[in-house]
Amino acid sequence: MITVGMIGAGRIGKLHVDNLLLNPQIKIKAVSDIATEHLKTWATSKSIPVLTTNYEDLLQDSEIDAVFICSPTNTHAEIIEKAAMAKKHIFCEKPVSFSVEETLEALKVVEEAGVKLQVGFNRRFDPNFKKVQNLVRKGQVGEPHILKITSRDPEPPSLDYVRSSGGLFMDMMIHDFDMARYVMGSEIVEVSAYGNALINPEVKELGDIDTAIVSLKFANGALGVIDNSRQAVYGYDQRLEVFGSKGVVTADNCRATTVEVATVEGVVQDKPLYFFLERYTQAYAEEVAQFVRAILDHSAVICSGNDGLQAERIARAAQQSYLTGKPVKIEHGFVVN
């Protein structure tokens, strides 16, 4: 059995609790959140015995083997360091921090403590994208030449969220930067970023954008392009394509059904699934299961702290390119785990 503590019980924290409870080898002993009054009924329904406003209570509990960090990003690095020093294995939602320097320091503490750290890039665990990665790795499309990723949300977040999000490249496109490295099996060495606030001009007044295109250069010579939008009125648009010397592999949108109606008026099919929790239900469950398996089997996690670090570096480079209007080269420093 592995005993787990949850730090942060918002939407993602509660989702992870539900997925952890599916595993008979997991016991959830405690949940920490800045406000617990509204969580009492929920915690009782999940048979979680301890509810606290102080996450350090979880770190000091010798029965807890691992913690999930689902608190705001600006708290992640500090909690990671304290959890590592308390010898807890760590699952942390992305990004590790808003500062590459803070992330590096946190990862050093993790390495010295000898605990596991998995970063929550859930899309790696999506069966569609995972199959694309496997096919590329096995050479089914030959040498990869071009990567295309489309990632568009169905509706924009609130302006309050935008203020604290870290910006589109760090908050949204960081998933695609990780996916690009994962699928292509090569580091991104240069980015050119273009963006604007085409959905809500107020976003630009806050120093952010809601629409972006980033072109990529990989260490293996391949090229890539990512497009993001905060508002696709037809649903959650998630597509990926790898074109290579022997062919092309494509992952299309997931829909409620595969039914297609063709008549003289035209061809109609279901829209893409509308919300990220619907689209990535299986991926969220699988990433939690893989983290637990890595602890029990003493094996490596699939999405490491180093993966989180590299995605942050790319996001920072994209932001710099957008602000300067110039391509930005990326130097990759690697750390263990």
N, C-alpha and C positions, 0 to 999 in steps of 0.2 A: 504493500500500500504506500501511496505518496500522499502526504498531507499538504494542502495548499492554502495559502492566504491570498485574498484579492484586495488590491489597493486601488480604490476608485470603483464606484458602483454606478456609473452612468450607463448609457446604452451599450457600449462595447463591453464594459465589465460584466454587466448582467448577461450578455450573450455568451461570454466565456464561461460564466458560472453554469449556464444551461448545458453547454457542450461538455464541460468537465464532469457534470453529474451523469452523463451518459456512460462514463468509464467506471466500471466496478472497482478499479484499482486506485481510484481517487477519493479522498475525503477532503471536503472543504470545511476547514475549522473556523476561519475568521474572515470578515470583510471589514475594511477600513474605508471611510469616506468622511469628507469634511462636515457633512450633515447626515445624521443617521435616523432622525425621528421618522422620516417618511419611508425608511427602509425596513422598519421592524416587521411589518406584516409580510413583506417579500422574503426577508431572511428566514422567518419562521416557516414559510411555505416551502423553502428550499432546505430546511433542516440544518441551517447554519447556526451554530451555537453562540458564536462571538461576533458582536457588532461594536466597532469602536471608531472614534474620530481621530485616533492617533495611530498612524501606520507603524510606528516603532514598536507598538505592542506586538505586532505580527513578527517583527524581526527578532524580538527578544524571546519569542516562544520557541522553545527547543523542539517541540513536536512538529513544527512547520518546516517542511523540506524545501518548498518552492513558493515563490510569490509571483503574482501577475501584476504588472504595473500598468494601470489603465487611467492614471491621473493625468492632469494637464501636462503638456510637453515640457513646460519650464520647470517641472519638478522631477523629471525622469532621471537626469544624470545623478543628482544627489541621492535619490532613492536607490538607484543601481549600486552606487558605491557603498552605501550603508548595508544594503542587502547582501552584497558580495562579502563584505567584511564579517557579516553575521553567518556566512557560509550557506546562504540560501541560493538555490538555483533560480534563475530569473527569466521570465517572459516579459518583454517590454513592448508596448505599442510603438509604432513609428511616429516621428523620428526619435532617435535617442535623445537629441537635444537640438536647439537652434544654433549651436556653436560647435564647429568641428573640433576646436580645442577642448571644450567640455566633454565631447564624446570620446576623444582620445584619452583623456584623463580617466573617464569612467571605465573604458575598456582595459586600461592598464591595471586598475584595481581588480577587475574581474579576472584578468589573467593571473595576477598574483594570488588571488584567492582560490583559483582552481575550480570555480563553479561554472555551470553552463549558463549562457545567455542566448536567448532566441529573440529576434526582432520580428515584430508582427507585420511582415509583408505577406498578407494572406493570399495574394494572387498567385504566388508560387505553387500553392496547393490546389488551385483550381484544376480539375481534370482536363479541361480543354487546353489551357496554357501549358500544363505539365506534359501533355502528349506532344505538343509542338516542340517543347524543349528536348524531349527524348528523341524525336525524329531528327531534329537538327544535330544533336549529339551523335546519333548513329550514322550520320552522313546521308540520310535519305534525300536531301535536297542538294547534296554536293557541298561545295564551298559556299557559305552564306555570303551574299553580295549586298542585299538590301533588306532592312527591317522597317516595317511600318506599324505604328501603334496608334490607334484612335481610342481616346478615353474622354467621354463627355457625360457630365452629370445631368440628371433630369431637371433639376432646379437649383438656383444659386443658394448659398448659405446666407444667413443674416449678416448684416453689417457688423454686428457685435462679434460674430464668429470671425469675420475677415480681419478685424482689428487684432486678434490674438492668434491667428492661424499660422503666422510665419510666412505668408504669401503663397501664391499658387504653386510655384515651383517646389517649395518645401512641403506644402500641405497636400497637394493633389498629384502633381506630376512626379513626385518622388517615387510613387508606386511604379510608374512607367520606367523611370530610370533603373530601378531595381529589376524590373521585368526585362529590360533591354540587356543588362549584364547577364541575367539568368539564362535567357533564351539563346543569346549569341555566344556565350562562353568566352567572352572577350571583354577587356576593359574599354570604357569610353575615354578617349584621350583628348577630344576637343568638342565643344558645343558652340552653336550659334543660336541665339534665342530672340524671338520676336513676340511681342504681346501688346494687348490693348484692353481697355474696358469697353466692350461693345454691347454688353447686356445692361449694365448699370454704371453710368458715369461716376456715381458716388464712390465706387470701388477705387477708381483712380485717385480721387481726393484723399483716400486712405493710404495711398502708396502701393496699391496692388493692381492686379489685372484679372480679367475673367475669361480671356481668350488668348491662347498661345500656340505657337509652333516652334519646335526646337529641332534643329538638324544635328546629327551626331556623326562623329568619326570614331571608329573602333581601332584598337591596337592591331587587329588582324587585317586591316585595310577595308573592311566592310563599312557601309554607310547606313544611316538610319534617319527616320523622321518620326516625331511624336506630335500629335495635335490634341489639345485640350480645350474644352469649353465647359463653363459652369452651368450651361442651360441648353440641353437638347430636348425640345418640347415633345418628342416622340418616345422618350424613355432613356434608360441607362445604356449608353452606347459604348460597348467594350469589344473592340476588334483588334486582331493582330495578324500580321503576315510576314513570313520570311521567304524571300526569293533567293535562289541559289543557282549554282552552275548545272544542277541536275533537275531543277524543278522548283515548285513553290508549295508551301504549306500555309494554310489559313485557318484561323479560329474565328468564327462568326459570333454574332450576338446570340444569347440564350433568350428563348421566347416561351410564353406560357404553354403553347402547343406548337407542333410542327405542321399543323393543318394549313393548307394553301387552297384558296378558292380562285379558280380561273374562269372568267366568263367573257362575253363580248365587251363588257365595260372595262375589264382590266383584271389584274391579278392582285389578290389581297391575302395578307398573312398577318399574324399577331404582331403587335409592337414588341420591341425588346422589353424584358422585365424592367419595372420602373425604379426599383430601389436597390441600393448596393447590398442590403441584407438579404434580399431575395436572390440576387444574382450570385452572391458568393456564400450562400448557406453552407454548401458542402466544403468549400475551401476553409471557412472559419472552423468548422468541426475538425477537419483533417489537420490543420496547423496545430491545434491543441493536442490532438492525438499523437502527432509526431514528436511534439515537445516532451510529452509524458514518456513516450517510447525511448527517446534519447536518454532520459534520466534512468529509466529501468534497465536499459541495455548497455549503459555506459558508452553510448555512441555519440557521434557528432550531430549537432543540430543542423537542420537543412538551411536555415536562414540565420547567419551568425551576426555577432556584433560588428565584425569587419564588413559584412554586407550592408549593414546599416550605415557605417561610416562612409563607405564608398558612394552610396546613394546620396548622402548629405553633401559630400564634396561636389558631386555632379550638380545637385540643386543649387548650391552656392555659385558654381561657375555659370549656370544658366542665368541666375539673377544678375550676375556681373555683366554677362554678355548683353542681356536685355537693356541694362542701364547705360552701357557704353556704346552699344551698337557694333561691337567687334567680337570676333570669335575668341573664345577663351580656352586655353589648353589646361588639362587637368593632370596633376601629378598624383599618383596613387601610392600612398604608404600603407603597408599591410601590417596587421597585428594578428596575433594568435587569437582564435575563437571570435 
